[in-house]
C-alpha cells in the first residue's frame, strides 16, 4: 500500500537520530531558531511538509523561462519518492547525503525520499564544494554538476549518484569515467516533481546510455514538433507537453536532442545548439553557449558566446576550424565574448537573456 504524506517511516534518521512526526516538528523549529541559513530553509520546508495541508508551494528555477511558484500535491511528491526508490533499489536503512538547498524541488525531494523510504540522511551545507564524511559508505546522493566536479575524487564510498540541474560537461564526464560509483544524469523539472527519466553515465561500474529511461509509472509520447510529452498520472494530473525535442525510441525511452525554442534555422538547416556545444566542449575551457543571429543571407547564422575567455577570439576560431567532427554548418560564423552570463538565482545560465544582452546590445 502506498504510504501517505502524513507518515514518517519508522526507520527514518535525520543526521544520525530517529525522529517521528511530532519530534521532527520540534527539530524543524529548532533549525529555524538556531540553525545556519541553509538549516533555517530546511526547517521551514519541514514545517510546511508536516502541516495538515495536502500541498506545497514550490519555486521553479527559471532556467527555461521566468521563475514562478507552482502548487504541488504532497502525495505526488510521495509517489515520486517511491518511484526513485524502486528504480534505484533504495529501502529502509539505506544511507543518503543531502547537499542540495531546500529552496528548490531537488533538495526538498531528498528529504521526502528519506522520510517516506526510511533512509538515514545526513544533511550538509549545500555549497559548491560540499563537505561530507568521505570515509562513510552511502547508498545515494544527488548533486548538481558543479558539486560533482569539486567532489569527484571523494565519492568512492557513494554507491549511486544522480546529477542534474544543468549540463554535465565533457571534462566532468571524463572524470566520471575513472570513478567507481554509479552515476546517472537526470531529466525532469519542478512540475514533474524532479526526475521522470535517467540515463546511466560511463564509469568503472557502469556503461553509458545514450537514451533516457523512464522511472516507474511514467511513459512518453511526442507531438508534431517532435517535442516530448510526459505522461505521469501519479505526478501530474494531465499529460505535460515540453519544448524538448527528442528522438523517441519507445514509450519509455528517448534521446534528448535539444530545446525547440533554441533550434537555429541556418540556410534551411536545423541546428541544435546543445549538440554542437557537446562537440566544442573539449576545446573551450570557459562557459559558452551557441545562438542564432539574424542574417540577411542565411536567415540565422550560428554564433558563439564565450564567458570571460582567456584566449583571443582568433585563437578560439582556429581551434574550432581544425576540430574533427564538425560539419561546415556547425562552425560559428562569429564569436562574441561577455564578462558574465545572465544566471538564475541558483547559477543556471539564462540562455535567452544572455543572448539578448550580448547580441542585441
Beta strands, then each sheet from edge to edge (+ up, - down):
strand 1: 13-14
strand 2: 17-18
strand 3: 55-59
strand 4: 69-73
strand 5: 95-98
strand 6: 120-123
strand 7: 138-143
strand 8: 158-163
strand 9: 182-189
strand 10: 194-201
strand 11: 212-214
strand 12: 219-222
strand 13: 227-231
strand 14: 240-250
strand 15: 253-259
strand 16: 264-266
strand 17: 269-271
strand 18: 288-295
strand 19: 299-307
strand 20: 334-338
sheet 1: 2+ 1- 6- 5- 7- 8- 9- 10+ 11- 15+ 14- 13+ 12-
sheet 2: 3+ 4-
sheet 3: 16+ 17-
sheet 4: 18+ 19- 20-
end
